[in-house]
């Protein structure tokens, strides 16, 4: 009715030897051999900072000089973490002693 073109199946991603299929199999094998690796990778991708990307247009690598002070837009791997002043509230648990 709308006369949209029919896309041939060769473009839909269902072929066996496409790169995405191979990468998917590789990731599944990694997760099987090393549980948690994919979660770790996705976490890292969500917490990237410009200095991790090796893109000279995003971070001035050439002008870096060590001064012993953390940089707001730099790598945070070895910086001290700011801990919350008090721990988050945990749900209460009712303990019943049976005799």
MOCOR-V361868 format. One record per backbone hydrogen bond with DSSP energy under -0.5 kcal/mol. NH is the residue of the N-H (numbers start at 0). CO is the residue of the C=O. If there is no record, write none. Layout:
NH | CO
NH | CO
This chain:
6 | 4
10 | 7
11 | 8
13 | 8
17 | 14
21 | 17
22 | 18
23 | 19
24 | 20
25 | 21
26 | 22
27 | 23
28 | 24
29 | 25
30 | 26
31 | 27
32 | 28
33 | 29
36 | 33
39 | 35
40 | 36
41 | 37
42 | 38
43 | 39
44 | 40
45 | 41
46 | 42
46 | 43
47 | 44
50 | 72
51 | 48
52 | 48
52 | 49
54 | 49
55 | 53
57 | 54
58 | 54
60 | 58
62 | 59
63 | 60
73 | 70
78 | 75
82 | 80
94 | 92
95 | 93
97 | 95
